[in-house]
């Protein structure tokens, strides 16, 4: 009887330990995913102004610009769909809201491109990405 209780205690201890390890792994996975997304967003924000300038006079550059904007929209949707660990839920919700704003900004910019206007400086994309970076800094300070 005592052996069974010890075995049950041992199994329960191992299972609860696995849960803790899973939580830590999920937290690290989310943090890595968020960091990767932020790096991609920052690189996107850096590359778009020059590409937009080229797109004003070059149809190939305009096509590349449109592809980059579409790729970022896809990446935003992917990031918005991931599940955040408990410690990051509030910040993830803030990031999703900012990403939704960024999607709106990108869609508006794509409409401008369709009308022949490639002036990136008048879009809100860079400002929104800066806000996302600020929010990401909060997330990095919360890491478990």
Legacy VTK file of the C-alpha trace (Angstrom):
# vtk DataFile Version 3.0
C-alpha trace
ASCII
DATASET POLYDATA
POINTS 144 float
0.000 0.000 0.000
2.793 2.406 0.904
4.605 1.496 -2.298
1.498 2.368 -4.315
1.161 5.718 -2.571
4.817 6.459 -3.220
4.423 5.448 -6.863
1.301 7.591 -7.273
3.073 10.516 -5.571
6.064 10.064 -7.822
3.903 9.951 -10.968
1.940 13.018 -9.892
5.178 14.837 -9.126
6.616 14.007 -12.527
3.408 15.006 -14.302
3.206 18.335 -12.510
6.881 18.896 -13.311
6.171 18.239 -16.985
3.426 20.818 -16.890
5.838 23.353 -15.458
8.398 22.533 -18.146
5.699 22.837 -20.819
4.687 26.254 -19.465
8.278 27.454 -19.531
8.752 26.097 -23.059
5.518 27.757 -24.229
6.622 31.045 -22.700
10.009 30.825 -24.393
8.412 29.845 -27.709
6.039 32.816 -27.536
8.828 35.211 -26.619
10.961 33.931 -29.508
8.015 34.174 -31.918
7.236 37.710 -30.759
10.890 38.740 -31.051
11.132 37.258 -34.554
7.961 39.076 -35.559
9.281 42.367 -34.190
12.558 41.954 -36.060
10.638 41.271 -39.267
8.411 44.305 -38.678
11.435 46.530 -38.042
13.167 45.257 -41.181
9.946 45.804 -43.122
9.713 49.398 -41.860
13.319 50.047 -42.858
13.037 48.599 -46.361
9.694 50.037 -47.424
10.655 53.744 -47.758
13.389 53.054 -50.314
11.235 50.549 -52.161
8.371 53.054 -52.211
10.681 55.678 -53.657
11.769 53.262 -56.405
8.143 52.288 -57.048
7.329 55.858 -58.014
9.208 55.387 -61.293
9.630 51.631 -61.689
6.802 49.145 -62.271
8.942 46.215 -61.080
9.675 48.004 -57.816
5.970 48.736 -57.437
5.216 45.033 -57.840
7.919 44.165 -55.292
6.497 46.762 -52.907
3.039 45.264 -53.225
4.416 41.762 -52.578
6.258 42.987 -49.479
3.098 44.619 -48.164
1.088 41.432 -48.788
3.764 39.317 -47.091
3.667 41.564 -44.028
-0.119 41.316 -43.896
0.196 37.524 -43.893
2.842 37.617 -41.176
0.676 39.906 -39.032
-2.247 37.513 -39.330
-0.018 34.583 -38.358
1.316 36.392 -35.299
-2.135 37.528 -34.223
-3.255 33.894 -34.275
-0.695 32.520 -31.838
-1.625 31.833 -28.238
0.178 33.908 -25.651
1.166 32.468 -22.272
-0.568 33.861 -19.207
2.206 36.312 -18.358
1.943 37.966 -21.796
-1.821 37.882 -22.476
-2.405 41.596 -21.881
0.587 42.678 -23.946
-0.314 40.202 -26.702
-3.793 41.761 -26.838
-2.126 45.179 -27.179
0.107 43.835 -29.959
-2.891 42.353 -31.770
-4.701 45.699 -31.566
-1.629 47.498 -32.924
-1.251 44.845 -35.627
-4.857 45.431 -36.631
-4.018 49.121 -36.936
-0.961 48.195 -38.998
-3.146 46.063 -41.287
-5.436 49.050 -41.779
-2.395 51.257 -42.484
-1.021 48.776 -45.012
-4.390 48.412 -46.732
-4.704 52.193 -46.960
-1.207 52.453 -48.379
-1.953 49.729 -50.905
-5.016 51.722 -51.991
-2.747 54.741 -52.493
-0.389 52.648 -54.608
-3.321 51.547 -56.777
-4.029 55.242 -57.335
-0.419 55.872 -58.336
0.734 57.404 -55.041
3.750 55.678 -53.477
4.638 58.327 -50.889
5.446 56.232 -47.829
6.099 59.261 -45.646
2.390 60.105 -45.569
1.422 56.616 -44.386
1.130 55.710 -40.719
2.994 52.413 -41.119
6.288 53.515 -39.556
4.561 55.164 -36.586
2.483 52.066 -35.920
5.559 49.826 -36.064
7.279 52.142 -33.561
4.312 51.659 -31.194
4.559 47.896 -31.692
8.276 48.052 -30.815
7.472 49.993 -27.638
4.938 47.355 -26.650
7.440 44.622 -27.430
9.895 46.253 -25.043
7.267 45.808 -22.318
6.975 42.134 -23.219
10.716 41.583 -22.991
10.645 43.072 -19.492
7.986 40.524 -18.472
9.811 37.363 -19.485
9.452 34.695 -16.799
LINES 1 145
144 0 1 2 3 4 5 6 7 8 9 10 11 12 13 14 15 16 17 18 19 20 21 22 23 24 25 26 27 28 29 30 31 32 33 34 35 36 37 38 39 40 41 42 43 44 45 46 47 48 49 50 51 52 53 54 55 56 57 58 59 60 61 62 63 64 65 66 67 68 69 70 71 72 73 74 75 76 77 78 79 80 81 82 83 84 85 86 87 88 89 90 91 92 93 94 95 96 97 98 99 100 101 102 103 104 105 106 107 108 109 110 111 112 113 114 115 116 117 118 119 120 121 122 123 124 125 126 127 128 129 130 131 132 133 134 135 136 137 138 139 140 141 142 143
